[in-house]
Amino acid sequence: MMAKLVKIVLGLIIITSTFSWAEVKPLYIQADTMEAFQNQNVVVFKGNVKASQNGVKLYADLMKLFYTKSKKSNSQKDLGKVVERVEAEGHVIIIQENRKALGEKAIFYRLPEEKIILTGNAQIEDQENLILGEEITILLKEKKMIIKGTPVKATIYPRTLQQ
């Protein structure tokens, strides 16, 4: 029974597996307003934020995109800006296929951590399965999820294994 439970919980991590920082895929963003602060290397999107990348959709009230300017050598062209971190706040919803993550704040860290931290009544839904906690940390490289809260709650519906 425990092995089945572990497989189900690991299956919930799939929501993050296609949000791959290693691959350079376009990030599409729509919002009511956008402000760029070049001195701080941050772009702020406000109001009805909708973002999508590689099949993952994000909705929030506000999203901050932190970047660094890429370095170039003599043999390379300037690659422009590299996204380091994305912070989404206010009614955050992340959707990938039939899986959903919700919270009040989500932080997507690029390198070297490659992790997502979801806080504020954080929850992950996979069909009828549900995990609730105050903070959910998803370590992308390790395919590991850590849930903190008092208490952490989970409702898991075991599925029959295909033979």
Secondary structure, DSSP 8 states (H G I E B T S, - for coil): -HHHHHHHHHHHTHHHHTS-SSS----EEE-SEEEEETTTTEEEEEEEEEEEETTEEEEEEEEEEEEEE----TTS----EEEEEEEEEEEEEEEETTEEEEEEEEEEE-TTT-EEEEEEEEEEEETTEEEEEEEEEEETTTTEEEEE-SS-EEE--------
